[in-house]
Amino acid sequence: MRVLIPPPLHSYTNGRSVVAGRGATLSELLDALDDDFPGIRFRVIDEQDRIRPHIRFFVNAKLAASVGQQVAPADQVQIICALSGG
């Protein structure tokens, strides 16, 4: 599957904005991404295995509510990071 990586996470993917992913759920996909790009999972998922408040996942342009969301090889997963500042 195709995974779109936001600019704040490019340091984990060697500057790549699109990477290949694998897994049957978002959780499995994130485990696989962390195998390929160590440290990326912790940036988007907290210690309780929940999506961090400033992160959104879209699977085929539909918002995913949890890491249990099913994904398929033909899917496109987009990770969005909310901007903050003051």
C-alpha positions, 0 to 999 in steps of 0.5 A: 500500500502507498503511505503518504508521509507529512513533512514533519516526519520526513526525517524518519523516512530519509526525506521521502514523502511516499513510502510502501507499507504493509499490514492488515490494520493501521497498527500492523502498518505502523509496526511495519513502518517502524521496522523500516523507519525506526522511531516513526510509530512513537511519533504518531501513536502513544504508549496506550496504542492510541493515535496522538491528538495532533495526528490523523490517519486517512485511508482512501480519503476517509478518516480512520478512528483507531489503529484497528482500522482495516487496510488493504494492499491497494489502499492509500494511507495518509498521515496528517500532522496538525500545526501548532504554534502561538 
